[in-house]
Amino acid sequence: MRLPERQLAVLEAASATDERTTDEIAVETGLKPETVTGAAFDLRDEGLLAVTETTTEVAELTDEGSDYVADGLPETRLYRAAVDAGAADEAVAMGEVIGRADLAGPEVDIALANFPRKGFGTIDSGELTVDPNADPDADPEAAALETLADGGSVDDGSVLDRLASRGLVDLAERTTRAVRLTDAGVDALMEGVEAAETVGQVTPDLLASGEWEDVEFAEYNVEADAPAVEGGRKHVLRRTADRVKDVLVGMGFQEMEGPHADSDFWINDCLFMPQDHPARTHWDRFALDVDPMEEIPETLIDRVETAHRDGWGEDGDGYHSPWSEDFAREVALRGHTTSLSMRYLSGYAGAELEPPQRYFSVEKVYRNDTLDPTHLLEFFQIEGWVMAEDLSVRDLMGTFEEFYRQFGITDIRFKPHYNPYTEPSFELFGDHPETGEEIEIGNSGIFREEVTGPLGVDCDVMAWGLALERLAMLTTGAEDIRDLHGTLADIDFLRNAEVSY
Amino acid sequence: MPVVDVDPDALRGLTGHTDKTDEEFKEDLFGLGLEFEGETDDGELQFEFAPDRLDRLSVEGVARSLRYHYGDDRGVYVPEVNDAEWTIEVAESVPDERPYVTGAVVRGVDLDEAALESLIQLQEKLHATMGRGRAKGAIGIHDLAMVKGAPLREGAERSITYRGIEPDGETFVPLDSNDELTPAEVLEEHDTGRTYADLVSEYDRYPAIYDELGLFSFPPVINGKRTEVDTDSRELLVELTGTDQWTIDKMCTIVCYALSARGATIEEVEVAYADGATHPAEYGPELVRPNLEIDEKSVSHDRIETLLGVDFEPEDVVDCFERSGLDATYSLDESVTYEVEVPPYRVDVLHPLDLVDDVGRAHGFDELEPRYPDVGTVGGRHERTRLEDAVRTSLVGLGFEDLLNFHMTSGVENYDRMRIEPGTDVVGGGEPVEITEPYSEEYTQLRTWALPSLLLLLEGNTHNAYPQDVAEIGFVAERDETENTNVGESRHVAGAVARRDASYEAAKGRLQAVCDDFGATLETPRTDHPTFIDGRTASVVVDGEPVGVIGEVHPEVLVDHDLEVPVAAFEFDLGALR
């Protein structure tokens, strides 16, 4: 018979007549106790060993218990101090004894509670008297603590329970296993057992030589934790963006691309945002200290200025706000990616577009907002639009219902809203997929003719926008956006954020 | 978004719905787009709404909208107006920066404390919105009984004058004061004066309104105490000055509608311009105000149907218009077109499309059944983001944690802490694109390279376990006059290996792997870069073009970032892998 080396060692250490504990065998064989136990069970399964298990209660000192072994139990210290103070003859003020005993904090209460219980004396009206016949040296609790500290065992269950209730010892169950050779085990040993070679690792040599056929592989504790492995992973916000892009591409949208620094013309004027609109003051935008944009198609500027000053179409009215071309040419960081939509719709970004078209982008925008858990100065905006003949509000609703359904947000509500650049306009509300609370999930509408007309678009365009971070917070459960985005990010948070797909 | 404070008792009185509870009002107003925000200390309900229907900035305006909503009122309403008794004379001296004036006389006023408060609130809210903080338009309301106007001109019985005066040219006692002050002194000494000083302090002459007794209003800053309105006032003079005639006329109209709803009678004033005074280009040299003219716009039945996606009978559309406070007529020609009358308090109707929105709201957008548009298009990603994604996948496969950092940074982070200077010929040494009037020292410019962001992140994560291999493919920008925007924008690929055994080799091995993925030939000739250790720095040359830098980060940079492990890093232009 061939057995793995450690099983053989255990088998040889076992006796047919006496039970031997696994701990004893571990000492004798030099194997780890858990290895011995594992081998013992394997041998039992082979029918070579009998294993018996006994469960005993063991008591271990707590930190507090250990302290008292060194310093003495508080009540004992109180007793001795009281004797020193002469309390065997007449009552002594409690405060004096406590001070003399050097008791502090919770020890005082512990001492005062146990002192009379143990018959060390009496406490009355703040004065303390000792019983001269008491003998703290014979206190079974102190003795039990000493014994346990010396590694001995205490049999008196009531004393142990008392110490456990005082928090001085922890009682736990310990299982000891003892083994004895079975008849089959004896026979096997008589017939001779050889050690099978065990190897730690599969090696190229082992494989090439064919030796692998004759070896046993050392067993691992397969339940043990492995050392941590940190792989790289895509940023959680990028993954959310990817998901959005997948959905939009699937719905027939093409991706847009364009400058982050752009003229106010493309960012705001094309959008029919009056130049004195509060969002265009320096409080809200990040103006850049570069020269104004020179190249903007002149006819486009003229038409946009006309829309602002006089309105668009026969019955259109303008804004009654100042409009200056110089302001339009100033360069700033875009406050929304609608600047890209304007560039594409006008044909400036590439080819003139004929309906139908669908376009999107998931790109960064810049707003001078207050930094807080849900707002950043830079964030990603999901922007999308559909250009077609005779689009209706119902088409807009149908498109957004489909988009949000992909993220588990159903039953979206369309609240009529106002934007300078769309009419009708709607704020979109939906229920949080986890908490069920109503949240704003986007802003949408059909571009006004004052927007599309000057761009040369003579069909309908419906558009919407949404902060990607808002969607990411919904899908990842992040509560503070600053954990995710920016140089304050916590690398552990990024490593541990649940993968979304 | 504007917020209006509404006294629910006043709302019950003004709508005539005395049995409505606060809760019912909240619900009904939500349907109109006014969202309940909370209560004021004295129990008024606060509603927030989008800044289109500025005629709803008072409880009177909110009540009017509700009466249309409930069907109590239909169609256009314009209050009766009596003929003018007063004239506003506009003098040649009026400051060029603030040439326009309008106004109205209101009689039969009976204001209790609440109504007076509502009027003051409306005035303030109009200042904050249409008035652009009083710059574009400012309202002054006076007790007419305290104004003494002598006829200055034949044909007018009484008049006041809008003129420009020297900053110290006259004294008056402003509101909330007992001192005789000149306008210039008001700007220095009076609280309200200091608040609005910036609006006029650059003017050569200050705006002023005079009656026979002298200066009684210093628009847009403060009124005189003499004409202060209180609950005993029975007749009011409303005057507005500003930079745009249409805007102040509309503000005046909204105030007149609110006072009319309280039972007052509106009386016209004439505005007469002296020779050489500026009169608004779109009108003649004499105006009669307030302007309560009805505007007309036409919109086709077809447009309403296609935009809302609903088939209507013309009567239904007219019904929707009337329930929106509009009137409409149409002729049953081949294509139905509505001639729609718009009352003067509406400031949001710029285009026939706005009327379609009104029909949609009256019909109920909730009633519309969503449908997926039957329009076929082909979707796809932009080449740039596909490339970015492919490189990101390579980096992540090499064990880099993908980062997302801010594009805005400061010169200290971007240059100083990296030991480089702007305008030098090293990676990251481009001239910065700076933010005009930055709000925070941390965000004063766009980053010219990405590596500083990676080091900042490492600096913030010294408490976390190593190795920390991090990478970012991100936006960088520098001044570039050859670009139309004057900003050169590009994407950089940056990677940093932070670990006990980080070395030049560790960085180069990873960079080589990325280049191999994209079939790019990498060479690394020796170079100098202050961020890196001399002799352990190379130029990243891809397919023969220098596109970046690689090396072991200089200990001075590491120590400055509180790092106690070596860092090897690279950065190059994403376009090199194209």
Interface residues (C-beta under 8 A of the other chain):
Chain A: A228 E230 G231 G232 R233 K234 H235 L237 R238 D242 K245 L248 V249 G250 M251 G252 F253 Q254 E255 M256 E257 P259 H260 A261 D262 S263 D276 P278 H282 F286 A287 L288 D289 V290 D291 M293 E294 E295 G311 W312 G313 E314 D315 G316 D317 G318 Y319 H320 S321 P322 V331 L333 P356 Q357 R358 K364 Y366 N368 L376 L377 E378 V386 A388 D390 L391 S392 V393 R394 D395 M397 G398 T399 E401 E402 F414 K415 P416 H417 Y418 E423 P424 F426 I446 R448 E449 E450 D460 L484 H485 G486 T487 L488 A489 D490 I491 D492 L494 R495
Chain B: G33 A50 P51 D52 R53 R132 K136 T243 D244 W246 T247 E296 K297 S298 V299 T306 L307 L308 G309 V310 D348 V349 L350 H351 P352 L353 D354 V356 D357 G360 R361 F365 D366 L368 E369 P370 R371 Y372 P373 V375 G376 T377 V378 G379 G380 R381 H382 R384 T385 D389 R392 T393 L395 V396 G397 L398 G399 F400 E401 D402 L403 L404 N405 F406 H407 M408 V433 E434 I435 T436 E437 Y439 Y443 L446 S453 L456 L457 G460 N461 N464 A465 P467 Q468 D469 V470 A471 F475 A477 R479 E481 N484 T485 N486 V487 E489
